[in-house]
Amino acid sequence: MVRVIPLDDSTNPAPQRRRVGLPEWQCQVPDHFDELAFAEIADLFEGV
């Protein structure tokens, strides 16, 4: 059997959220990122 009771927010503070990824200064994405290797990827889908 299980007993379901509400959690007391004062005794269990919410865990801190962690950001995943690199700092903005450590990684740069070019403006034309969406167009990089477009032809090669299209060929893979079209079977050329």
C-alpha distance matrix in Angstrom:
0.0 3.8 6.8 9.9 13.2 16.7 18.5 21.6 24.6 26.8 24.8 24.1 27.4 27.7 28.8 32.5 33.4 35.6 38.5 39.0 42.6 46.0 47.9 50.2 53.3 52.2 51.9 54.3 53.9 57.3 58.0 58.6 55.3 54.5 57.8 57.6 57.9 57.7 60.2 58.5 55.1 56.7 58.4 55.2 53.8 57.1 57.7 61.2
3.8 0.0 3.7 6.3 9.7 13.1 14.8 18.0 20.9 23.2 21.4 20.5 23.8 24.0 25.3 29.0 30.0 32.4 35.3 36.1 39.7 43.1 44.8 47.1 50.2 49.2 49.0 51.3 51.1 54.4 55.2 55.9 52.7 51.9 55.3 55.2 55.7 55.5 58.1 56.6 53.1 54.8 56.7 53.5 52.1 55.5 56.4 59.7
6.8 3.7 0.0 3.8 6.4 10.1 12.3 15.1 18.3 20.5 18.9 18.5 21.9 22.5 24.3 28.0 29.3 32.0 35.0 36.1 39.8 43.1 44.5 46.8 49.9 49.2 49.1 51.4 51.3 54.7 55.3 56.3 53.1 52.5 56.0 56.0 56.7 56.5 59.3 57.9 54.4 56.1 58.2 55.1 53.7 57.1 58.1 61.4
9.9 6.3 3.8 0.0 3.8 6.9 9.4 12.6 15.5 18.1 17.0 16.3 19.3 19.7 21.7 25.3 26.5 29.3 32.2 33.5 37.3 40.5 41.8 43.9 47.1 46.6 46.5 48.6 48.4 51.7 52.2 53.3 50.3 49.6 53.1 53.3 54.1 53.8 56.7 55.5 52.0 53.6 55.9 53.0 51.5 54.8 56.1 59.3
13.2 9.7 6.4 3.8 0.0 3.8 6.6 9.2 12.4 14.8 14.0 13.8 16.9 17.7 20.1 23.7 25.3 28.4 31.4 33.1 36.9 40.0 40.9 43.0 46.1 45.9 45.9 48.1 48.1 51.5 51.9 53.2 50.3 49.8 53.4 53.7 54.8 54.5 57.6 56.5 53.1 54.7 57.1 54.3 52.9 56.3 57.7 60.7
16.7 13.1 10.1 6.9 3.8 0.0 3.8 6.4 9.1 11.9 11.8 11.5 14.0 14.7 17.6 21.0 22.5 25.9 28.8 30.8 34.5 37.5 38.2 40.2 43.3 43.3 43.4 45.5 45.5 48.9 49.2 50.7 47.9 47.4 51.1 51.5 52.8 52.5 55.7 54.8 51.4 53.0 55.6 53.0 51.5 55.0 56.5 59.4
18.5 14.8 12.3 9.4 6.6 3.8 0.0 3.8 6.1 8.9 8.4 7.7 10.4 11.4 14.2 17.7 19.5 22.8 25.9 28.0 31.8 34.6 35.2 37.4 40.4 40.3 40.7 42.9 43.2 46.6 47.1 48.7 46.0 45.8 49.5 49.6 51.1 51.0 54.3 53.3 50.0 51.9 54.4 51.8 50.6 54.1 55.6 58.4
21.6 18.0 15.1 12.6 9.2 6.4 3.8 0.0 3.8 5.5 5.8 6.5 9.0 11.0 14.2 17.4 19.8 23.1 26.3 28.8 32.5 35.1 35.3 37.4 40.3 40.5 41.1 43.4 43.9 47.3 47.8 49.7 47.1 47.1 50.8 51.0 52.7 52.7 56.1 55.2 52.0 53.9 56.6 54.1 52.9 56.5 58.0 60.7
24.6 20.9 18.3 15.5 12.4 9.1 6.1 3.8 0.0 3.8 5.6 5.2 6.1 8.0 11.5 14.3 16.7 20.2 23.3 26.0 29.6 32.0 32.0 34.0 36.9 37.3 37.9 40.1 40.7 44.1 44.6 46.6 44.1 44.3 48.0 48.2 50.0 50.1 53.6 52.8 49.7 51.7 54.4 52.1 51.0 54.5 56.2 58.7
26.8 23.2 20.5 18.1 14.8 11.9 8.9 5.5 3.8 0.0 3.8 5.7 6.3 9.5 12.6 15.0 18.0 21.3 24.5 27.4 30.9 33.0 32.8 34.9 37.5 38.0 39.0 41.3 42.2 45.7 46.3 48.5 46.0 46.5 50.2 50.3 52.2 52.5 56.0 55.2 52.2 54.3 57.1 54.7 53.8 57.4 59.0 61.4
24.8 21.4 18.9 17.0 14.0 11.8 8.4 5.8 5.6 3.8 0.0 3.8 6.2 9.7 12.0 14.9 18.1 21.1 24.6 27.2 30.7 32.9 32.9 35.4 37.9 38.0 39.1 41.7 42.7 46.3 47.1 49.2 46.5 47.0 50.7 50.5 52.3 52.7 56.2 55.1 52.2 54.4 57.0 54.5 53.7 57.4 58.7 61.2
24.1 20.5 18.5 16.3 13.8 11.5 7.7 6.5 5.2 5.7 3.8 0.0 3.8 6.5 8.6 11.9 14.8 17.8 21.3 23.7 27.3 29.7 30.0 32.4 35.0 35.0 35.9 38.5 39.4 43.0 43.8 45.8 43.1 43.5 47.2 46.9 48.6 49.1 52.5 51.4 48.4 50.7 53.2 50.7 49.9 53.6 54.9 57.4
27.4 23.8 21.9 19.3 16.9 14.0 10.4 9.0 6.1 6.3 6.2 3.8 0.0 3.8 6.3 8.9 12.0 15.2 18.5 21.3 24.8 27.0 26.9 29.3 31.8 32.1 33.1 35.5 36.5 40.1 40.9 43.0 40.4 41.0 44.7 44.6 46.5 46.9 50.4 49.5 46.6 48.9 51.6 49.2 48.5 52.1 53.6 55.9
27.7 24.0 22.5 19.7 17.7 14.7 11.4 11.0 8.0 9.5 9.7 6.5 3.8 0.0 3.8 6.4 8.8 12.2 15.4 18.1 21.7 24.1 24.3 26.5 29.3 29.5 30.1 32.5 33.2 36.8 37.5 39.6 36.9 37.4 41.1 41.0 42.9 43.2 46.7 45.8 42.9 45.2 47.8 45.5 44.8 48.4 49.9 52.3
28.8 25.3 24.3 21.7 20.1 17.6 14.2 14.2 11.5 12.6 12.0 8.6 6.3 3.8 0.0 3.8 6.3 9.2 12.7 15.2 18.7 21.1 21.5 24.0 26.7 26.5 27.3 29.9 30.9 34.5 35.6 37.6 34.8 35.5 39.1 38.7 40.5 41.1 44.6 43.5 40.7 43.2 45.7 43.3 42.8 46.5 47.9 50.1
32.5 29.0 28.0 25.3 23.7 21.0 17.7 17.4 14.3 15.0 14.9 11.9 8.9 6.4 3.8 0.0 3.8 6.4 9.8 12.7 16.1 18.1 18.1 20.6 23.2 23.2 24.2 26.7 27.9 31.5 32.6 34.8 32.2 33.1 36.7 36.3 38.4 39.1 42.6 41.7 39.1 41.6 44.2 42.0 41.7 45.4 46.8 48.8
33.4 30.0 29.3 26.5 25.3 22.5 19.5 19.8 16.7 18.0 18.1 14.8 12.0 8.8 6.3 3.8 0.0 3.8 6.6 9.6 13.0 15.4 15.7 18.0 20.9 20.9 21.4 23.7 24.6 28.2 29.3 31.3 28.6 29.4 33.1 32.7 34.7 35.4 38.9 38.0 35.4 37.9 40.5 38.4 38.1 41.7 43.2 45.1
35.6 32.4 32.0 29.3 28.4 25.9 22.8 23.1 20.2 21.3 21.1 17.8 15.2 12.2 9.2 6.4 3.8 0.0 3.8 6.4 9.7 12.0 12.6 15.3 18.0 17.6 18.2 20.9 22.0 25.7 27.1 29.1 26.3 27.5 30.9 30.3 32.2 33.2 36.7 35.6 33.2 35.9 38.4 36.3 36.3 39.9 41.2 43.0
38.5 35.3 35.0 32.2 31.4 28.8 25.9 26.3 23.3 24.5 24.6 21.3 18.5 15.4 12.7 9.8 6.6 3.8 0.0 3.8 6.6 8.9 9.6 11.9 14.9 14.6 14.8 17.3 18.3 22.0 23.4 25.4 22.7 23.9 27.4 26.7 28.9 29.9 33.4 32.5 30.2 32.9 35.5 33.6 33.6 37.2 38.6 40.2
39.0 36.1 36.1 33.5 33.1 30.8 28.0 28.8 26.0 27.4 27.2 23.7 21.3 18.1 15.2 12.7 9.6 6.4 3.8 0.0 3.8 7.1 9.3 11.6 14.5 13.3 13.0 15.7 16.5 20.2 22.0 23.6 20.6 21.9 25.1 24.2 26.0 27.2 30.6 29.4 27.2 30.1 32.5 30.4 30.7 34.3 35.5 37.1
42.6 39.7 39.8 37.3 36.9 34.5 31.8 32.5 29.6 30.9 30.7 27.3 24.8 21.7 18.7 16.1 13.0 9.7 6.6 3.8 0.0 3.8 6.8 8.9 11.6 9.9 9.4 12.2 13.2 17.0 19.1 20.8 17.7 19.5 22.6 21.3 23.3 24.8 28.2 27.1 25.2 28.2 30.5 28.7 29.3 32.8 33.9 35.2
46.0 43.1 43.1 40.5 40.0 37.5 34.6 35.1 32.0 33.0 32.9 29.7 27.0 24.1 21.1 18.1 15.4 12.0 8.9 7.1 3.8 0.0 3.8 6.3 8.2 6.3 6.5 9.8 11.8 15.6 18.0 20.0 17.4 19.8 22.5 21.1 23.3 25.2 28.5 27.5 26.0 29.2 31.3 29.9 30.8 34.1 35.2 36.1
47.9 44.8 44.5 41.8 40.9 38.2 35.2 35.3 32.0 32.8 32.9 30.0 26.9 24.3 21.5 18.1 15.7 12.6 9.6 9.3 6.8 3.8 0.0 3.8 5.5 5.3 6.8 9.7 12.3 15.8 18.0 20.5 18.4 21.1 23.8 22.6 25.3 27.1 30.5 29.8 28.5 31.5 33.8 32.6 33.5 36.7 38.0 38.7
50.2 47.1 46.8 43.9 43.0 40.2 37.4 37.4 34.0 34.9 35.4 32.4 29.3 26.5 24.0 20.6 18.0 15.3 11.9 11.6 8.9 6.3 3.8 0.0 3.8 5.5 5.7 7.1 9.7 12.9 14.7 17.6 16.0 18.7 21.4 20.6 23.6 25.1 28.6 28.4 27.2 29.9 32.5 31.7 32.4 35.4 37.0 37.4
53.3 50.2 49.9 47.1 46.1 43.3 40.4 40.3 36.9 37.5 37.9 35.0 31.8 29.3 26.7 23.2 20.9 18.0 14.9 14.5 11.6 8.2 5.5 3.8 0.0 3.8 5.7 7.2 10.7 13.3 15.6 18.5 17.3 20.5 22.6 21.5 24.5 26.4 29.8 29.4 28.7 31.5 33.9 33.2 34.3 37.2 38.6 38.7
52.2 49.2 49.2 46.6 45.9 43.3 40.3 40.5 37.3 38.0 38.0 35.0 32.1 29.5 26.5 23.2 20.9 17.6 14.6 13.3 9.9 6.3 5.3 5.5 3.8 0.0 3.8 6.9 10.4 13.3 16.2 18.6 16.8 20.0 22.1 20.4 23.0 25.3 28.4 27.7 27.0 30.1 32.1 31.3 32.6 35.6 36.6 36.9
51.9 49.0 49.1 46.5 45.9 43.4 40.7 41.1 37.9 39.0 39.1 35.9 33.1 30.1 27.3 24.2 21.4 18.2 14.8 13.0 9.4 6.5 6.8 5.7 5.7 3.8 0.0 3.8 6.8 10.0 13.0 15.1 13.1 16.3 18.3 16.7 19.4 21.5 24.7 24.1 23.4 26.4 28.5 27.7 29.0 31.9 33.1 33.3
54.3 51.3 51.4 48.6 48.1 45.5 42.9 43.4 40.1 41.3 41.7 38.5 35.5 32.5 29.9 26.7 23.7 20.9 17.3 15.7 12.2 9.8 9.7 7.1 7.2 6.9 3.8 0.0 3.8 6.5 9.4 11.8 10.3 13.8 15.6 14.3 17.4 19.4 22.6 22.5 21.9 24.7 26.9 26.6 27.8 30.4 31.9 31.8
53.9 51.1 51.3 48.4 48.1 45.5 43.2 43.9 40.7 42.2 42.7 39.4 36.5 33.2 30.9 27.9 24.6 22.0 18.3 16.5 13.2 11.8 12.3 9.7 10.7 10.4 6.8 3.8 0.0 3.8 6.5 8.4 6.6 10.0 12.0 11.0 14.4 15.9 19.3 19.4 18.7 21.2 23.7 23.5 24.5 27.0 28.7 28.7
57.3 54.4 54.7 51.7 51.5 48.9 46.6 47.3 44.1 45.7 46.3 43.0 40.1 36.8 34.5 31.5 28.2 25.7 22.0 20.2 17.0 15.6 15.8 12.9 13.3 13.3 10.0 6.5 3.8 0.0 3.8 5.4 5.3 8.9 9.9 9.3 13.0 14.4 17.5 18.2 18.0 20.2 22.6 23.1 24.1 26.2 27.9 27.5
58.0 55.2 55.3 52.2 51.9 49.2 47.1 47.8 44.6 46.3 47.1 43.8 40.9 37.5 35.6 32.6 29.3 27.1 23.4 22.0 19.1 18.0 18.0 14.7 15.6 16.2 13.0 9.4 6.5 3.8 0.0 3.8 5.6 8.0 9.1 10.0 13.8 14.2 17.4 18.8 18.4 19.9 22.8 23.5 24.1 25.9 28.1 27.7
58.6 55.9 56.3 53.3 53.2 50.7 48.7 49.7 46.6 48.5 49.2 45.8 43.0 39.6 37.6 34.8 31.3 29.1 25.4 23.6 20.8 20.0 20.5 17.6 18.5 18.6 15.1 11.8 8.4 5.4 3.8 0.0 3.8 5.5 5.4 6.6 10.4 10.6 13.7 15.3 15.1 16.4 19.2 20.2 20.8 22.4 24.6 24.0
55.3 52.7 53.1 50.3 50.3 47.9 46.0 47.1 44.1 46.0 46.5 43.1 40.4 36.9 34.8 32.2 28.6 26.3 22.7 20.6 17.7 17.4 18.4 16.0 17.3 16.8 13.1 10.3 6.6 5.3 5.6 3.8 0.0 3.8 5.4 5.4 9.0 9.6 13.2 14.0 13.2 15.1 17.9 18.3 19.0 21.1 23.1 22.9
54.5 51.9 52.5 49.6 49.8 47.4 45.8 47.1 44.3 46.5 47.0 43.5 41.0 37.4 35.5 33.1 29.4 27.5 23.9 21.9 19.5 19.8 21.1 18.7 20.5 20.0 16.3 13.8 10.0 8.9 8.0 5.5 3.8 0.0 3.8 5.8 8.6 7.7 11.4 12.7 11.3 12.6 15.8 16.3 16.3 18.4 20.8 20.9
57.8 55.3 56.0 53.1 53.4 51.1 49.5 50.8 48.0 50.2 50.7 47.2 44.7 41.1 39.1 36.7 33.1 30.9 27.4 25.1 22.6 22.5 23.8 21.4 22.6 22.1 18.3 15.6 12.0 9.9 9.1 5.4 5.4 3.8 0.0 3.8 6.3 5.3 8.6 10.5 10.1 11.0 13.9 15.1 15.6 17.0 19.3 18.7
57.6 55.2 56.0 53.3 53.7 51.5 49.6 51.0 48.2 50.3 50.5 46.9 44.6 41.0 38.7 36.3 32.7 30.3 26.7 24.2 21.3 21.1 22.6 20.6 21.5 20.4 16.7 14.3 11.0 9.3 10.0 6.6 5.4 5.8 3.8 0.0 3.8 5.4 8.3 9.0 9.2 11.2 13.4 14.2 15.5 17.3 18.8 18.2
57.9 55.7 56.7 54.1 54.8 52.8 51.1 52.7 50.0 52.2 52.3 48.6 46.5 42.9 40.5 38.4 34.7 32.2 28.9 26.0 23.3 23.3 25.3 23.6 24.5 23.0 19.4 17.4 14.4 13.0 13.8 10.4 9.0 8.6 6.3 3.8 0.0 3.8 5.6 5.3 6.2 8.6 10.0 10.9 12.7 14.3 15.4 14.7
57.7 55.5 56.5 53.8 54.5 52.5 51.0 52.7 50.1 52.5 52.7 49.1 46.9 43.2 41.1 39.1 35.4 33.2 29.9 27.2 24.8 25.2 27.1 25.1 26.4 25.3 21.5 19.4 15.9 14.4 14.2 10.6 9.6 7.7 5.3 5.4 3.8 0.0 3.8 5.5 5.3 6.1 8.6 10.0 10.9 12.1 14.1 13.5
60.2 58.1 59.3 56.7 57.6 55.7 54.3 56.1 53.6 56.0 56.2 52.5 50.4 46.7 44.6 42.6 38.9 36.7 33.4 30.6 28.2 28.5 30.5 28.6 29.8 28.4 24.7 22.6 19.3 17.5 17.4 13.7 13.2 11.4 8.6 8.3 5.6 3.8 0.0 3.8 5.5 5.1 6.1 8.7 10.1 10.3 11.8 10.4
58.5 56.6 57.9 55.5 56.5 54.8 53.3 55.2 52.8 55.2 55.1 51.4 49.5 45.8 43.5 41.7 38.0 35.6 32.5 29.4 27.1 27.5 29.8 28.4 29.4 27.7 24.1 22.5 19.4 18.2 18.8 15.3 14.0 12.7 10.5 9.0 5.3 5.5 3.8 0.0 3.8 5.5 5.1 6.4 9.0 10.0 10.5 9.5
55.1 53.1 54.4 52.0 53.1 51.4 50.0 52.0 49.7 52.2 52.2 48.4 46.6 42.9 40.7 39.1 35.4 33.2 30.2 27.2 25.2 26.0 28.5 27.2 28.7 27.0 23.4 21.9 18.7 18.0 18.4 15.1 13.2 11.3 10.1 9.2 6.2 5.3 5.5 3.8 0.0 3.8 5.4 5.1 6.6 8.7 10.0 10.4
56.7 54.8 56.1 53.6 54.7 53.0 51.9 53.9 51.7 54.3 54.4 50.7 48.9 45.2 43.2 41.6 37.9 35.9 32.9 30.1 28.2 29.2 31.5 29.9 31.5 30.1 26.4 24.7 21.2 20.2 19.9 16.4 15.1 12.6 11.0 11.2 8.6 6.1 5.1 5.5 3.8 0.0 3.8 5.4 5.3 6.1 8.4 8.6
58.4 56.7 58.2 55.9 57.1 55.6 54.4 56.6 54.4 57.1 57.0 53.2 51.6 47.8 45.7 44.2 40.5 38.4 35.5 32.5 30.5 31.3 33.8 32.5 33.9 32.1 28.5 26.9 23.7 22.6 22.8 19.2 17.9 15.8 13.9 13.4 10.0 8.6 6.1 5.1 5.4 3.8 0.0 3.8 5.4 5.0 5.7 5.1
55.2 53.5 55.1 53.0 54.3 53.0 51.8 54.1 52.1 54.7 54.5 50.7 49.2 45.5 43.3 42.0 38.4 36.3 33.6 30.4 28.7 29.9 32.6 31.7 33.2 31.3 27.7 26.6 23.5 23.1 23.5 20.2 18.3 16.3 15.1 14.2 10.9 10.0 8.7 6.4 5.1 5.4 3.8 0.0 3.8 5.6 5.4 6.8
53.8 52.1 53.7 51.5 52.9 51.5 50.6 52.9 51.0 53.8 53.7 49.9 48.5 44.8 42.8 41.7 38.1 36.3 33.6 30.7 29.3 30.8 33.5 32.4 34.3 32.6 29.0 27.8 24.5 24.1 24.1 20.8 19.0 16.3 15.6 15.5 12.7 10.9 10.1 9.0 6.6 5.3 5.4 3.8 0.0 3.8 5.6 8.1
57.1 55.5 57.1 54.8 56.3 55.0 54.1 56.5 54.5 57.4 57.4 53.6 52.1 48.4 46.5 45.4 41.7 39.9 37.2 34.3 32.8 34.1 36.7 35.4 37.2 35.6 31.9 30.4 27.0 26.2 25.9 22.4 21.1 18.4 17.0 17.3 14.3 12.1 10.3 10.0 8.7 6.1 5.0 5.6 3.8 0.0 3.8 5.6
57.7 56.4 58.1 56.1 57.7 56.5 55.6 58.0 56.2 59.0 58.7 54.9 53.6 49.9 47.9 46.8 43.2 41.2 38.6 35.5 33.9 35.2 38.0 37.0 38.6 36.6 33.1 31.9 28.7 27.9 28.1 24.6 23.1 20.8 19.3 18.8 15.4 14.1 11.8 10.5 10.0 8.4 5.7 5.4 5.6 3.8 0.0 3.8
61.2 59.7 61.4 59.3 60.7 59.4 58.4 60.7 58.7 61.4 61.2 57.4 55.9 52.3 50.1 48.8 45.1 43.0 40.2 37.1 35.2 36.1 38.7 37.4 38.7 36.9 33.3 31.8 28.7 27.5 27.7 24.0 22.9 20.9 18.7 18.2 14.7 13.5 10.4 9.5 10.4 8.6 5.1 6.8 8.1 5.6 3.8 0.0
